[in-house]
């Protein structure tokens, strides 16, 4: 069964963007950041792109 996200189509709050910046700054991967924010990977990736935040590409 696919994961359900409680924030479907919800606008990003300032504290969520701040947490995104902190986690990306620590070198966390997209999947880990999305899970911590309870957002989809696609939504997290798009928000990072909008704000110019680089997310590490873990292999």
N, C-alpha and C positions, 0 to 999 in steps of 0.2 A: 504494500500500500504506500502511496506517495505521502511525503510529509505534508502536513497542513501548517500554513503560516497564518498566525492570528492578525498580522498587520497587512492583509491583502489590500493593495491600492491605497494605503494610508500615507499621508504626507510625512516626510522626515522631520523629526524634531531636532532642535539644536544640540541636545545632549546626545542623541544618536549619532549625529555627524561628528561630534567631538570624540565619541568612543571609537568611531570608524577611523579617525585620524590617529588616535593613540595606538590602536591595534595594528594598523598598517605601518606605523612608525616602528613598532616592535618587530616587524618582519613576519607577521602572521599571514597565512594563506587565505585566499578568498573563501574557501569552504568554512574554515574556522571562524573568520570574521562574521560571515553570514549567520552562522549558527549562534554566535554570541549575541548578535543583534536581533535574532529571531526574524530574519528577513531572508528572502530568496537570494541565491547567488547572483542571479541576473540583476535584481534590484540593487544589490550591494555594489556590483560592478559598475552599473550605470551611475549610481550616486557618486562613486569614487571618481569616475570620469568627469562628471559635471564639476566637481570640486577640485579637480586636478590632483587627486591623491593617488600615489603609486602603490599598487598592491604587489607584494612579492609573488613570483611564479614558482611555487614549490613543485618539485618533481619527485 
